[in-house]
Amino acid sequence: MSDDNVTELRLVVTVDDFEAALHVYRDVLGLRQVAEFEPPGRVVLLDAGRATVELSDVEHAVHIDEVEVGRRVAGTLRVALRTADVDATTDALTEAGLELVASPRPTPWGSRNSRLVDADGVQLTLFT
């Protein structure tokens, strides 16, 4: 296969409250809406900038949880989003109703990270 075989990463998040989730991801986080399709149902595509896939073994995942939260909390999937201001974005998301798991803190790898969980149980790491 060629190096350009995969040209887009699309993370599909199925939500119970579509309008609330759209508000968080589009309006609070500022992800630009690029498409919308309906019916049946409704789907909106949001541009989240450059995407990477981070594969982690359990030992490293435990370490990340310890650094960011102080204990093991994440499952097999965690969404990490680079933001311009982790403190302001964390505040905006908590005001929008996301549960704060861990407030912004410095990490050993030189970023400042926070952890939240949305209404559907998706864990979000914000980092600057």
N, CA, C and O atoms as CSV, one atom per row, in Angstrom:
chain,resi,resn,atom,element,x,y,z
A,1,MET,N,N,0.840,-1.192,0.000
A,1,MET,CA,C,0.000,0.000,0.000
A,1,MET,C,C,0.875,1.241,0.000
A,1,MET,O,O,1.993,1.233,0.514
A,2,SER,N,N,0.351,2.297,-0.580
A,2,SER,CA,C,1.095,3.547,-0.626
A,2,SER,C,C,0.978,4.276,0.708
A,2,SER,O,O,0.111,3.969,1.525
A,3,ASP,N,N,1.874,5.256,0.916
A,3,ASP,CA,C,1.863,6.034,2.156
A,3,ASP,C,C,0.610,6.882,2.302
A,3,ASP,O,O,0.265,7.272,3.417
A,4,ASP,N,N,-0.082,7.176,1.206
A,4,ASP,CA,C,-1.277,8.008,1.276
A,4,ASP,C,C,-2.564,7.192,1.148
A,4,ASP,O,O,-3.584,7.707,0.690
A,5,ASN,N,N,-2.517,5.927,1.552
A,5,ASN,CA,C,-3.685,5.066,1.468
A,5,ASN,C,C,-4.831,5.594,2.331
A,5,ASN,O,O,-5.973,5.623,1.872
A,6,VAL,N,N,-4.557,6.008,3.560
A,6,VAL,CA,C,-5.576,6.583,4.435
A,6,VAL,C,C,-5.441,8.095,4.371
A,6,VAL,O,O,-4.365,8.632,4.635
A,7,THR,N,N,-6.517,8.783,4.025
A,7,THR,CA,C,-6.437,10.231,3.848
A,7,THR,C,C,-7.289,11.020,4.839
A,7,THR,O,O,-7.237,12.250,4.846
A,8,GLU,N,N,-8.066,10.340,5.671
A,8,GLU,CA,C,-8.883,11.044,6.659
A,8,GLU,C,C,-9.153,10.112,7.830
A,8,GLU,O,O,-9.416,8.924,7.648
A,9,LEU,N,N,-9.084,10.662,9.022
A,9,LEU,CA,C,-9.512,9.959,10.222
A,9,LEU,C,C,-10.842,10.570,10.628
A,9,LEU,O,O,-10.932,11.780,10.841
A,10,ARG,N,N,-11.861,9.754,10.736
A,10,ARG,CA,C,-13.168,10.226,11.159
A,10,ARG,C,C,-13.539,9.504,12.439
A,10,ARG,O,O,-13.755,8.292,12.431
A,11,LEU,N,N,-13.614,10.221,13.515
A,11,LEU,CA,C,-14.032,9.680,14.802
A,11,LEU,C,C,-15.547,9.828,14.874
A,11,LEU,O,O,-16.059,10.947,14.849
A,12,VAL,N,N,-16.255,8.734,14.963
A,12,VAL,CA,C,-17.719,8.759,14.981
A,12,VAL,C,C,-18.179,8.599,16.423
A,12,VAL,O,O,-17.899,7.588,17.067
A,13,VAL,N,N,-18.887,9.606,16.922
A,13,VAL,CA,C,-19.385,9.595,18.293
A,13,VAL,C,C,-20.903,9.538,18.236
A,13,VAL,O,O,-21.536,10.475,17.750
A,14,THR,N,N,-21.493,8.460,18.721
A,14,THR,CA,C,-22.945,8.311,18.762
A,14,THR,C,C,-23.436,8.869,20.092
A,14,THR,O,O,-22.967,8.463,21.155
A,15,VAL,N,N,-24.386,9.804,20.025
A,15,VAL,CA,C,-24.816,10.523,21.228
A,15,VAL,C,C,-26.313,10.382,21.439
A,15,VAL,O,O,-27.074,10.205,20.487
A,16,ASP,N,N,-26.724,10.461,22.687
A,16,ASP,CA,C,-28.150,10.417,23.023
A,16,ASP,C,C,-28.818,11.767,22.808
A,16,ASP,O,O,-29.930,11.823,22.283
A,17,ASP,N,N,-28.162,12.857,23.202
A,17,ASP,CA,C,-28.715,14.201,23.048
A,17,ASP,C,C,-27.907,14.925,21.977
A,17,ASP,O,O,-26.893,15.560,22.268
A,18,PHE,N,N,-28.374,14.820,20.730
A,18,PHE,CA,C,-27.635,15.359,19.591
A,18,PHE,C,C,-27.401,16.859,19.719
A,18,PHE,O,O,-26.282,17.328,19.511
A,19,GLU,N,N,-28.428,17.609,20.056
A,19,GLU,CA,C,-28.302,19.070,20.135
A,19,GLU,C,C,-27.300,19.486,21.205
A,19,GLU,O,O,-26.512,20.407,20.989
A,20,ALA,N,N,-27.319,18.827,22.342
A,20,ALA,CA,C,-26.366,19.161,23.411
A,20,ALA,C,C,-24.941,18.850,22.982
A,20,ALA,O,O,-24.028,19.638,23.232
A,21,ALA,N,N,-24.746,17.704,22.338
A,21,ALA,CA,C,-23.409,17.332,21.883
A,21,ALA,C,C,-22.935,18.283,20.791
A,21,ALA,O,O,-21.771,18.683,20.790
A,22,LEU,N,N,-23.812,18.649,19.866
A,22,LEU,CA,C,-23.452,19.590,18.810
A,22,LEU,C,C,-23.046,20.931,19.408
A,22,LEU,O,O,-22.092,21.558,18.948
A,23,HIS,N,N,-23.759,21.360,20.414
A,23,HIS,CA,C,-23.429,22.618,21.096
A,23,HIS,C,C,-22.017,22.555,21.695
A,23,HIS,O,O,-21.239,23.499,21.557
A,24,VAL,N,N,-21.696,21.456,22.349
A,24,VAL,CA,C,-20.379,21.315,22.975
A,24,VAL,C,C,-19.281,21.309,21.925
A,24,VAL,O,O,-18.340,22.097,22.007
A,25,TYR,N,N,-19.391,20.433,20.947
A,25,TYR,CA,C,-18.306,20.250,19.983
A,25,TYR,C,C,-18.202,21.408,18.981
A,25,TYR,O,O,-17.096,21.834,18.649
A,26,ARG,N,N,-19.333,21.917,18.501
A,26,ARG,CA,C,-19.285,22.988,17.503
A,26,ARG,C,C,-19.208,24.364,18.164
A,26,ARG,O,O,-18.330,25.166,17.845
A,27,ASP,N,N,-20.131,24.630,19.084
A,27,ASP,CA,C,-20.257,25.985,19.618
A,27,ASP,C,C,-19.259,26.285,20.736
A,27,ASP,O,O,-18.705,27.384,20.779
A,28,VAL,N,N,-19.020,25.344,21.633
A,28,VAL,CA,C,-18.101,25.600,22.751
A,28,VAL,C,C,-16.657,25.342,22.331
A,28,VAL,O,O,-15.795,26.195,22.540
A,29,LEU,N,N,-16.382,24.184,21.744
A,29,LEU,CA,C,-15.014,23.880,21.314
A,29,LEU,C,C,-14.631,24.613,20.031
A,29,LEU,O,O,-13.446,24.816,19.766
A,30,GLY,N,N,-15.609,25.005,19.246
A,30,GLY,CA,C,-15.333,25.771,18.037
A,30,GLY,C,C,-14.947,24.947,16.824
A,30,GLY,O,O,-14.304,25.465,15.911
A,31,LEU,N,N,-15.332,23.652,16.792
A,31,LEU,CA,C,-15.052,22.841,15.610
A,31,LEU,C,C,-15.969,23.299,14.473
A,31,LEU,O,O,-17.186,23.367,14.639
A,32,ARG,N,N,-15.384,23.607,13.333
A,32,ARG,CA,C,-16.120,24.147,12.200
A,32,ARG,C,C,-16.988,23.066,11.543
A,32,ARG,O,O,-16.503,21.983,11.216
A,33,GLN,N,N,-18.264,23.373,11.358
A,33,GLN,CA,C,-19.167,22.434,10.699
A,33,GLN,C,C,-18.882,22.433,9.205
A,33,GLN,O,O,-18.847,23.487,8.570
A,34,VAL,N,N,-18.678,21.233,8.644
A,34,VAL,CA,C,-18.357,21.125,7.224
A,34,VAL,C,C,-19.445,20.430,6.415
A,34,VAL,O,O,-19.479,20.555,5.191
A,35,ALA,N,N,-20.336,19.698,7.084
A,35,ALA,CA,C,-21.426,19.035,6.370
A,35,ALA,C,C,-22.494,18.602,7.361
A,35,ALA,O,O,-22.238,18.446,8.555
A,36,GLU,N,N,-23.704,18.413,6.832
A,36,GLU,CA,C,-24.808,17.895,7.636
A,36,GLU,C,C,-25.672,17.032,6.735
A,36,GLU,O,O,-25.935,17.387,5.586
A,37,PHE,N,N,-26.117,15.887,7.268
A,37,PHE,CA,C,-26.946,14.961,6.506
A,37,PHE,C,C,-28.112,14.506,7.369
A,37,PHE,O,O,-27.957,14.237,8.560
A,38,GLU,N,N,-29.289,14.425,6.741
A,38,GLU,CA,C,-30.476,13.865,7.362
A,38,GLU,C,C,-31.513,13.599,6.302
A,38,GLU,O,O,-31.294,14.070,5.186
A,39,PRO,N,N,-32.568,12.934,6.497
A,39,PRO,CA,C,-32.785,11.746,7.308
A,39,PRO,C,C,-32.229,10.506,6.637
A,39,PRO,O,O,-31.702,10.643,5.533
A,40,PRO,N,N,-32.294,9.351,7.180
A,40,PRO,CA,C,-32.842,9.097,8.511
A,40,PRO,C,C,-31.867,9.569,9.577
A,40,PRO,O,O,-30.653,9.478,9.391
A,41,GLY,N,N,-32.371,10.059,10.662
A,41,GLY,CA,C,-31.528,10.567,11.722
A,41,GLY,C,C,-30.790,11.812,11.284
A,41,GLY,O,O,-31.178,12.471,10.320
A,42,ARG,N,N,-29.743,12.125,11.986
A,42,ARG,CA,C,-28.980,13.344,11.706
A,42,ARG,C,C,-27.514,13.098,11.991
A,42,ARG,O,O,-27.161,12.444,12.972
A,43,VAL,N,N,-26.660,13.627,11.126
A,43,VAL,CA,C,-25.220,13.565,11.333
A,43,VAL,C,C,-24.623,14.899,10.892
A,43,VAL,O,O,-25.025,15.463,9.875
A,44,VAL,N,N,-23.680,15.384,11.652
A,44,VAL,CA,C,-22.945,16.602,11.320
A,44,VAL,C,C,-21.467,16.257,11.339
A,44,VAL,O,O,-20.984,15.601,12.262
A,45,LEU,N,N,-20.745,16.707,10.304
A,45,LEU,CA,C,-19.296,16.532,10.262
A,45,LEU,C,C,-18.642,17.829,10.720
A,45,LEU,O,O,-18.989,18.911,10.248
A,46,LEU,N,N,-17.700,17.709,11.638
A,46,LEU,CA,C,-17.004,18.857,12.195
A,46,LEU,C,C,-15.507,18.722,11.930
A,46,LEU,O,O,-14.927,17.653,12.118
A,47,ASP,N,N,-14.901,19.804,11.496
A,47,ASP,CA,C,-13.464,19.815,11.226
A,47,ASP,C,C,-12.724,20.013,12.540
A,47,ASP,O,O,-12.885,21.028,13.218
A,48,ALA,N,N,-11.906,19.020,12.885
A,48,ALA,CA,C,-11.150,19.081,14.138
A,48,ALA,C,C,-9.663,19.294,13.874
A,48,ALA,O,O,-8.836,19.004,14.738
A,49,GLY,N,N,-9.317,19.792,12.703
A,49,GLY,CA,C,-7.903,20.016,12.402
A,49,GLY,C,C,-7.203,18.720,12.058
A,49,GLY,O,O,-7.841,17.775,11.592
A,50,ARG,N,N,-5.924,18.661,12.276
A,50,ARG,CA,C,-5.112,17.487,11.964
A,50,ARG,C,C,-5.440,16.360,12.938
A,50,ARG,O,O,-5.588,16.597,14.137
A,51,ALA,N,N,-5.552,15.160,12.437
A,51,ALA,CA,C,-5.856,14.003,13.271
A,51,ALA,C,C,-4.665,13.055,13.323
A,51,ALA,O,O,-3.940,12.901,12.340
A,52,THR,N,N,-4.472,12.432,14.456
A,52,THR,CA,C,-3.482,11.377,14.606
A,52,THR,C,C,-4.145,10.232,15.352
A,52,THR,O,O,-5.130,10.433,16.062
A,53,VAL,N,N,-3.611,9.052,15.193
A,53,VAL,CA,C,-4.068,7.899,15.964
A,53,VAL,C,C,-2.959,7.578,16.950
A,53,VAL,O,O,-1.825,7.308,16.554
A,54,GLU,N,N,-3.281,7.607,18.205
A,54,GLU,CA,C,-2.313,7.304,19.258
A,54,GLU,C,C,-2.638,5.920,19.809
A,54,GLU,O,O,-3.656,5.740,20.477
A,55,LEU,N,N,-1.792,4.962,19.537
A,55,LEU,CA,C,-1.969,3.622,20.087
A,55,LEU,C,C,-1.163,3.544,21.379
A,55,LEU,O,O,-0.002,3.950,21.423
A,56,SER,N,N,-1.781,3.027,22.414
A,56,SER,CA,C,-1.141,2.968,23.721
A,56,SER,C,C,-1.372,1.598,24.338
A,56,SER,O,O,-2.473,1.052,24.273
A,57,ASP,N,N,-0.321,1.050,24.936
A,57,ASP,CA,C,-0.558,-0.174,25.692
A,57,ASP,C,C,-1.156,0.199,27.047
A,57,ASP,O,O,-1.159,1.371,27.425
A,58,VAL,N,N,-1.655,-0.785,27.769
A,58,VAL,CA,C,-2.350,-0.537,29.032
A,58,VAL,C,C,-1.427,0.150,30.037
A,58,VAL,O,O,-1.862,1.052,30.753
A,59,GLU,N,N,-0.171,-0.260,30.099
A,59,GLU,CA,C,0.767,0.337,31.055
A,59,GLU,C,C,0.898,1.845,30.831
A,59,GLU,O,O,0.883,2.622,31.786
A,60,HIS,N,N,1.024,2.253,29.575
A,60,HIS,CA,C,1.146,3.679,29.291
A,60,HIS,C,C,-0.176,4.404,29.559
A,60,HIS,O,O,-0.170,5.527,30.062
A,61,ALA,N,N,-1.296,3.780,29.231
A,61,ALA,CA,C,-2.606,4.387,29.502
A,61,ALA,C,C,-2.797,4.621,30.997
A,61,ALA,O,O,-3.330,5.653,31.407
A,62,VAL,N,N,-2.366,3.673,31.800
A,62,VAL,CA,C,-2.424,3.831,33.259
A,62,VAL,C,C,-1.574,5.027,33.679
A,62,VAL,O,O,-1.988,5.827,34.518
A,63,HIS,N,N,-0.381,5.144,33.090
A,63,HIS,CA,C,0.520,6.262,33.406
A,63,HIS,C,C,-0.136,7.601,33.047
A,63,HIS,O,O,-0.087,8.542,33.840
A,64,ILE,N,N,-0.743,7.696,31.869
A,64,ILE,CA,C,-1.402,8.943,31.451
A,64,ILE,C,C,-2.518,9.296,32.426
A,64,ILE,O,O,-2.629,10.448,32.845
A,65,ASP,N,N,-3.346,8.319,32.793
A,65,ASP,CA,C,-4.410,8.574,33.761
A,65,ASP,C,C,-3.838,9.045,35.097
A,65,ASP,O,O,-4.383,9.959,35.715
A,66,GLU,N,N,-2.764,8.437,35.538
A,66,GLU,CA,C,-2.134,8.848,36.807
A,66,GLU,C,C,-1.675,10.299,36.746
A,66,GLU,O,O,-1.882,11.059,37.692
A,67,VAL,N,N,-1.048,10.686,35.628
A,67,VAL,CA,C,-0.548,12.056,35.469
A,67,VAL,C,C,-1.702,13.048,35.381
A,67,VAL,O,O,-1.687,14.080,36.052
A,68,GLU,N,N,-2.704,12.740,34.555
A,68,GLU,CA,C,-3.778,13.696,34.313
A,68,GLU,C,C,-4.842,13.706,35.397
A,68,GLU,O,O,-5.411,14.757,35.692
A,69,VAL,N,N,-5.119,12.559,35.993
A,69,VAL,CA,C,-6.258,12.443,36.907
A,69,VAL,C,C,-5.857,11.988,38.306
A,69,VAL,O,O,-6.494,12.365,39.290
A,70,GLY,N,N,-4.801,11.177,38.397
A,70,GLY,CA,C,-4.392,10.652,39.695
A,70,GLY,C,C,-4.846,9.231,39.943
A,70,GLY,O,O,-4.532,8.648,40.980
A,71,ARG,N,N,-5.589,8.663,38.992
A,71,ARG,CA,C,-6.064,7.283,39.117
A,71,ARG,C,C,-6.525,6.810,37.742
A,71,ARG,O,O,-6.711,7.625,36.838
A,72,ARG,N,N,-6.708,5.521,37.580
A,72,ARG,CA,C,-7.148,4.935,36.305
A,72,ARG,C,C,-8.631,5.213,36.124
A,72,ARG,O,O,-9.445,4.810,36.954
A,73,VAL,N,N,-8.994,5.912,35.024
A,73,VAL,CA,C,-10.395,6.243,34.778
A,73,VAL,C,C,-10.830,6.003,33.334
A,73,VAL,O,O,-12.020,5.812,33.084
A,74,ALA,N,N,-9.905,6.008,32.383
A,74,ALA,CA,C,-10.284,5.920,30.974
A,74,ALA,C,C,-10.530,4.477,30.550
A,74,ALA,O,O,-9.992,3.533,31.127
A,75,GLY,N,N,-11.350,4.344,29.537
A,75,GLY,CA,C,-11.580,3.035,28.935
A,75,GLY,C,C,-10.657,2.851,27.757
A,75,GLY,O,O,-9.517,3.317,27.775
A,76,THR,N,N,-11.141,2.172,26.729
A,76,THR,CA,C,-10.293,1.900,25.565
A,76,THR,C,C,-10.208,3.080,24.607
A,76,THR,O,O,-9.325,3.104,23.750
A,77,LEU,N,N,-11.101,4.059,24.728
A,77,LEU,CA,C,-11.091,5.213,23.844
A,77,LEU,C,C,-11.150,6.486,24.669
A,77,LEU,O,O,-11.985,6.625,25.563
A,78,ARG,N,N,-10.254,7.414,24.358
A,78,ARG,CA,C,-10.232,8.734,24.982
A,78,ARG,C,C,-9.921,9.714,23.876
A,78,ARG,O,O,-9.010,9.476,23.083
A,79,VAL,N,N,-10.660,10.816,23.802
A,79,VAL,CA,C,-10.435,11.821,22.777
A,79,VAL,C,C,-9.530,12.905,23.361
A,79,VAL,O,O,-9.841,13.475,24.407
A,80,ALA,N,N,-8.428,13.187,22.698
A,80,ALA,CA,C,-7.513,14.231,23.135
A,80,ALA,C,C,-7.539,15.361,22.122
A,80,ALA,O,O,-7.359,15.135,20.925
A,81,LEU,N,N,-7.760,16.571,22.597
A,81,LEU,CA,C,-7.874,17.743,21.730
A,81,LEU,C,C,-6.873,18.805,22.153
A,81,LEU,O,O,-6.856,19.226,23.309
A,82,ARG,N,N,-6.033,19.240,21.210
A,82,ARG,CA,C,-5.106,20.349,21.484
A,82,ARG,C,C,-5.899,21.644,21.382
A,82,ARG,O,O,-6.595,21.879,20.394
A,83,THR,N,N,-5.791,22.474,22.395
A,83,THR,CA,C,-6.486,23.753,22.413
A,83,THR,C,C,-5.478,24.878,22.617
A,83,THR,O,O,-4.369,24.654,23.103
A,84,ALA,N,N,-5.880,26.093,22.237
A,84,ALA,CA,C,-5.005,27.249,22.420
A,84,ALA,C,C,-4.879,27.618,23.889
A,84,ALA,O,O,-3.836,28.116,24.314
A,85,ASP,N,N,-5.930,27.380,24.670
A,85,ASP,CA,C,-5.938,27.749,26.090
A,85,ASP,C,C,-6.700,26.677,26.862
A,85,ASP,O,O,-7.929,26.695,26.917
A,86,VAL,N,N,-5.969,25.753,27.450
A,86,VAL,CA,C,-6.603,24.623,28.136
A,86,VAL,C,C,-7.465,25.081,29.315
A,86,VAL,O,O,-8.506,24.483,29.588
A,87,ASP,N,N,-7.045,26.126,30.009
A,87,ASP,CA,C,-7.815,26.598,31.166
A,87,ASP,C,C,-9.159,27.183,30.726
A,87,ASP,O,O,-10.198,26.837,31.288
A,88,ALA,N,N,-9.145,28.061,29.731
A,88,ALA,CA,C,-10.379,28.677,29.252
A,88,ALA,C,C,-11.308,27.644,28.618
A,88,ALA,O,O,-12.522,27.696,28.812
A,89,THR,N,N,-10.742,26.712,27.867
A,89,THR,CA,C,-11.570,25.685,27.219
A,89,THR,C,C,-12.166,24.748,28.257
A,89,THR,O,O,-13.323,24.346,28.135
A,90,THR,N,N,-11.394,24.399,29.270
A,90,THR,CA,C,-11.915,23.562,30.360
A,90,THR,C,C,-13.074,24.269,31.049
A,90,THR,O,O,-14.111,23.656,31.307
A,91,ASP,N,N,-12.904,25.559,31.349
A,91,ASP,CA,C,-13.976,26.326,31.987
A,91,ASP,C,C,-15.220,26.370,31.101
A,91,ASP,O,O,-16.335,26.185,31.589
A,92,ALA,N,N,-15.036,26.614,29.805
A,92,ALA,CA,C,-16.177,26.692,28.887
A,92,ALA,C,C,-16.925,25.364,28.815
A,92,ALA,O,O,-18.155,25.341,28.767
A,93,LEU,N,N,-16.180,24.259,28.809
A,93,LEU,CA,C,-16.832,22.945,28.738
A,93,LEU,C,C,-17.552,22.594,30.031
A,93,LEU,O,O,-18.627,21.995,29.988
A,94,THR,N,N,-16.992,22.949,31.171
A,94,THR,CA,C,-17.696,22.672,32.426
A,94,THR,C,C,-18.951,23.535,32.521
A,94,THR,O,O,-19.980,23.085,33.025
A,95,GLU,N,N,-18.868,24.782,32.036
A,95,GLU,CA,C,-20.058,25.640,32.006
A,95,GLU,C,C,-21.111,25.073,31.062
A,95,GLU,O,O,-22.304,25.293,31.268
A,96,ALA,N,N,-20.686,24.343,30.026
A,96,ALA,CA,C,-21.614,23.720,29.076
A,96,ALA,C,C,-22.158,22.396,29.591
A,96,ALA,O,O,-22.960,21.751,28.915
A,97,GLY,N,N,-21.732,21.984,30.779
A,97,GLY,CA,C,-22.306,20.795,31.393
A,97,GLY,C,C,-21.440,19.559,31.420
A,97,GLY,O,O,-21.881,18.525,31.922
A,98,LEU,N,N,-20.215,19.618,30.896
A,98,LEU,CA,C,-19.348,18.442,30.984
A,98,LEU,C,C,-18.830,18.291,32.402
A,98,LEU,O,O,-18.646,19.274,33.121
A,99,GLU,N,N,-18.601,17.057,32.789
A,99,GLU,CA,C,-18.097,16.768,34.129
A,99,GLU,C,C,-16.576,16.915,34.147
A,99,GLU,O,O,-15.875,16.320,33.329
A,100,LEU,N,N,-16.079,17.708,35.083
A,100,LEU,CA,C,-14.647,17.877,35.246
A,100,LEU,C,C,-14.101,16.688,36.030
A,100,LEU,O,O,-14.503,16.447,37.168
A,101,VAL,N,N,-13.196,15.961,35.422
A,101,VAL,CA,C,-12.555,14.819,36.079
A,101,VAL,C,C,-11.255,15.270,36.732
A,101,VAL,O,O,-10.932,14.851,37.844
A,102,ALA,N,N,-10.510,16.125,36.035
A,102,ALA,CA,C,-9.256,16.649,36.571
A,102,ALA,C,C,-8.996,18.030,35.977
A,102,ALA,O,O,-9.061,18.214,34.762
A,103,SER,N,N,-8.704,18.987,36.834
A,103,SER,CA,C,-8.437,20.353,36.389
A,103,SER,C,C,-7.102,20.427,35.655
A,103,SER,O,O,-6.277,19.521,35.775
A,104,PRO,N,N,-6.884,21.499,34.896
A,104,PRO,CA,C,-5.635,21.636,34.146
A,104,PRO,C,C,-4.407,21.543,35.058
A,104,PRO,O,O,-4.368,22.106,36.151
A,105,ARG,N,N,-3.409,20.808,34.558
A,105,ARG,CA,C,-2.173,20.606,35.322
A,105,ARG,C,C,-1.020,20.359,34.372
A,105,ARG,O,O,-1.225,19.872,33.260
A,106,PRO,N,N,0.192,20.690,34.795
A,106,PRO,CA,C,1.361,20.420,33.954
A,106,PRO,C,C,1.648,18.923,33.907
A,106,PRO,O,O,1.379,18.192,34.861
A,107,THR,N,N,2.198,18.485,32.779
A,107,THR,CA,C,2.543,17.075,32.622
A,107,THR,C,C,4.052,16.930,32.442
A,107,THR,O,O,4.737,17.898,32.110
A,108,PRO,N,N,4.567,15.725,32.659
A,108,PRO,CA,C,6.006,15.497,32.472
A,108,PRO,C,C,6.453,15.678,31.028
A,108,PRO,O,O,7.642,15.880,30.782
A,109,TRP,N,N,5.547,15.612,30.077
A,109,TRP,CA,C,5.927,15.740,28.670
A,109,TRP,C,C,5.758,17.170,28.162
A,109,TRP,O,O,5.779,17.399,26.952
A,110,GLY,N,N,5.591,18.138,29.070
A,110,GLY,CA,C,5.640,19.549,28.706
A,110,GLY,C,C,4.344,20.190,28.274
A,110,GLY,O,O,4.362,21.324,27.796
A,111,SER,N,N,3.227,19.521,28.417
A,111,SER,CA,C,1.939,20.133,28.072
A,111,SER,C,C,1.172,20.418,29.357
A,111,SER,O,O,1.582,20.018,30.447
A,112,ARG,N,N,0.074,21.102,29.210
A,112,ARG,CA,C,-0.843,21.359,30.325
A,112,ARG,C,C,-2.140,20.664,29.938
A,112,ARG,O,O,-2.728,20.986,28.905
A,113,ASN,N,N,-2.595,19.716,30.753
A,113,ASN,CA,C,-3.730,18.859,30.396
A,113,ASN,C,C,-4.838,18.942,31.436
A,113,ASN,O,O,-4.593,19.164,32.622
A,114,SER,N,N,-6.066,18.756,30.957
A,114,SER,CA,C,-7.217,18.559,31.838
A,114,SER,C,C,-8.000,17.370,31.304
A,114,SER,O,O,-7.772,16.918,30.182
A,115,ARG,N,N,-8.919,16.870,32.111
A,115,ARG,CA,C,-9.740,15.723,31.701
A,115,ARG,C,C,-11.186,16.024,32.046
A,115,ARG,O,O,-11.495,16.489,33.143
A,116,LEU,N,N,-12.073,15.749,31.089
A,116,LEU,CA,C,-13.507,15.912,31.280
A,116,LEU,C,C,-14.214,14.699,30.718
A,116,LEU,O,O,-13.610,13.898,30.004
A,117,VAL,N,N,-15.488,14.559,31.032
A,117,VAL,CA,C,-16.303,13.505,30.440
A,117,VAL,C,C,-17.622,14.133,30.009
A,117,VAL,O,O,-18.234,14.899,30.753
A,118,ASP,N,N,-18.056,13.791,28.779
A,118,ASP,CA,C,-19.292,14.383,28.276
A,118,ASP,C,C,-20.499,13.554,28.720
A,118,ASP,O,O,-20.349,12.532,29.389
A,119,ALA,N,N,-21.683,14.005,28.344
A,119,ALA,CA,C,-22.929,13.368,28.785
A,119,ALA,C,C,-23.054,11.926,28.325
A,119,ALA,O,O,-23.802,11.149,28.919
A,120,ASP,N,N,-22.327,11.558,27.267
A,120,ASP,CA,C,-22.391,10.192,26.757
A,120,ASP,C,C,-21.252,9.326,27.262
A,120,ASP,O,O,-21.089,8.188,26.821
A,121,GLY,N,N,-20.458,9.862,28.190
A,121,GLY,CA,C,-19.381,9.083,28.792
A,121,GLY,C,C,-18.065,9.129,28.041
A,121,GLY,O,O,-17.135,8.402,28.393
A,122,VAL,N,N,-17.958,9.977,27.000
A,122,VAL,CA,C,-16.707,10.090,26.252
A,122,VAL,C,C,-15.735,10.938,27.063
A,122,VAL,O,O,-16.044,12.071,27.432
A,123,GLN,N,N,-14.557,10.379,27.337
A,123,GLN,CA,C,-13.544,11.122,28.075
A,123,GLN,C,C,-12.768,12.009,27.120
A,123,GLN,O,O,-12.320,11.562,26.064
A,124,LEU,N,N,-12.613,13.278,27.499
A,124,LEU,CA,C,-11.869,14.245,26.712
A,124,LEU,C,C,-10.649,14.710,27.488
A,124,LEU,O,O,-10.771,15.170,28.623
A,125,THR,N,N,-9.480,14.594,26.887
A,125,THR,CA,C,-8.293,15.234,27.407
A,125,THR,C,C,-8.095,16.495,26.592
A,125,THR,O,O,-8.048,16.445,25.363
A,126,LEU,N,N,-7.981,17.624,27.269
A,126,LEU,CA,C,-7.607,18.874,26.607
A,126,LEU,C,C,-6.146,19.111,26.920
A,126,LEU,O,O,-5.703,18.918,28.052
A,127,PHE,N,N,-5.395,19.534,25.905
A,127,PHE,CA,C,-3.982,19.824,26.154
A,127,PHE,C,C,-3.530,21.037,25.364
A,127,PHE,O,O,-4.024,21.318,24.272
A,128,THR,N,N,-2.574,21.748,25.951
A,128,THR,CA,C,-1.977,22.923,25.324
A,128,THR,C,C,-0.486,22.716,25.315
A,128,THR,O,O,0.253,23.575,24.833
